[in-house]
């Protein structure tokens, strides 16, 4: 996200964020030799920095854009409220025709205010 190429380990959610060789580089955990090789590769190939950095930025912007994440979280809450309160399992009840049954009007305003 800072415009620099990324080298990370094959741990936890890192592979979800980094496509090895395209949006950064992944190396095995505790493998100093692999890390050194990737660092050397980047030092020797500064011409790829911009492309890799831009690709990494696009991944972050597409998967972790704050408004998109916030909308997904609000939709998840509405699904849970609808299911637990009314036994309804709409995909996104806030946007469905039955939203009046699920969320009273005064509460919708509060939820909209929470959105960034």
C-alpha positions as CSV (number, residue, x, y, z in Angstrom):
1,X,0.0,0.0,0.0
2,X,3.0,2.3,0.4
3,X,4.3,1.8,-3.2
4,X,7.1,-0.6,-2.3
5,X,7.5,-4.2,-3.3
6,X,6.6,-6.7,-0.6
7,X,8.4,-9.8,0.6
8,X,6.5,-11.8,3.2
9,X,6.3,-15.3,4.6
10,X,3.9,-18.1,3.7
11,X,2.1,-17.6,7.0
12,X,-1.5,-17.0,8.0
13,X,-3.3,-14.7,5.6
14,X,-0.3,-13.5,3.7
15,X,-0.8,-15.7,0.7
16,X,-4.3,-14.3,0.4
17,X,-2.9,-10.8,-0.1
18,X,0.2,-11.6,-2.1
19,X,0.4,-13.4,-5.4
20,X,3.9,-14.6,-5.5
21,X,5.9,-12.9,-8.2
22,X,3.1,-10.6,-9.2
23,X,2.0,-8.5,-6.3
24,X,5.0,-9.3,-4.1
25,X,7.1,-12.3,-3.0
26,X,6.4,-15.1,-0.6
27,X,9.1,-17.1,1.2
28,X,8.9,-20.0,3.7
29,X,8.9,-19.0,7.3
30,X,12.3,-19.0,9.0
31,X,14.1,-19.4,5.7
32,X,16.8,-16.7,5.8
33,X,18.3,-18.0,2.6
34,X,15.1,-17.6,0.6
35,X,14.5,-14.2,2.1
36,X,18.0,-13.1,1.1
37,X,17.5,-14.4,-2.4
38,X,14.3,-12.4,-2.8
39,X,16.0,-9.3,-1.5
40,X,18.9,-9.7,-3.8
41,X,16.5,-10.3,-6.7
42,X,14.8,-7.0,-5.9
43,X,18.0,-5.1,-5.6
44,X,19.2,-6.5,-8.9
45,X,15.9,-5.8,-10.7
46,X,14.7,-2.3,-9.7
47,X,12.8,-2.1,-13.0
48,X,10.1,-4.5,-11.6
49,X,9.5,-2.5,-8.4
50,X,6.8,-0.2,-9.9
51,X,4.8,-3.0,-11.5
52,X,4.9,-5.2,-8.4
53,X,4.0,-2.3,-6.2
54,X,1.1,-1.2,-8.3
55,X,-0.2,-4.8,-8.5
56,X,0.0,-5.1,-4.7
57,X,-1.8,-1.8,-4.3
58,X,-4.6,-3.0,-6.5
59,X,-5.1,-6.1,-4.4
60,X,-5.4,-4.0,-1.3
61,X,-7.8,-1.5,-2.8
62,X,-10.0,-4.2,-4.3
63,X,-10.2,-6.5,-1.3
64,X,-9.9,-4.1,1.6
65,X,-11.6,-0.8,0.6
66,X,-13.2,0.5,3.8
67,X,-16.6,1.3,2.4
68,X,-16.9,-2.1,0.7
69,X,-15.9,-3.8,3.9
70,X,-18.2,-1.7,6.0
71,X,-21.2,-2.5,3.6
72,X,-20.4,-6.2,3.9
73,X,-20.3,-6.1,7.6
74,X,-23.6,-4.2,7.8
75,X,-25.2,-6.7,5.5
76,X,-23.9,-9.5,7.7
77,X,-25.5,-7.9,10.7
78,X,-28.8,-7.5,8.9
79,X,-28.8,-11.1,7.8
80,X,-28.2,-12.2,11.4
81,X,-31.0,-9.8,12.7
82,X,-33.4,-11.1,10.1
83,X,-32.7,-14.7,10.7
84,X,-32.7,-14.5,14.5
85,X,-35.6,-12.1,14.9
86,X,-37.9,-13.0,12.0
87,X,-36.7,-16.4,10.8
88,X,-36.0,-14.7,7.4
89,X,-32.8,-15.5,5.6
90,X,-32.5,-12.8,2.9
91,X,-29.2,-12.4,1.3
92,X,-29.1,-8.7,2.1
93,X,-32.2,-7.7,3.9
94,X,-31.3,-4.0,4.1
95,X,-31.6,-3.7,0.4
96,X,-34.5,-6.1,-0.1
97,X,-38.2,-5.1,-0.4
98,X,-39.0,-6.6,3.0
99,X,-36.5,-4.2,4.8
100,X,-39.4,-2.4,6.5
101,X,-40.3,-5.6,8.3
102,X,-36.8,-6.3,9.3
103,X,-35.4,-2.9,10.4
104,X,-37.6,-0.2,11.7
105,X,-37.2,3.2,10.0
106,X,-35.6,4.9,13.0
107,X,-32.9,2.2,13.2
108,X,-32.0,2.5,9.5
109,X,-31.0,6.1,10.0
110,X,-28.6,5.1,12.8
111,X,-27.0,2.4,10.6
112,X,-26.5,4.8,7.7
113,X,-24.7,7.1,10.1
114,X,-22.3,4.3,11.0
115,X,-21.3,3.9,7.4
116,X,-18.1,5.7,6.5
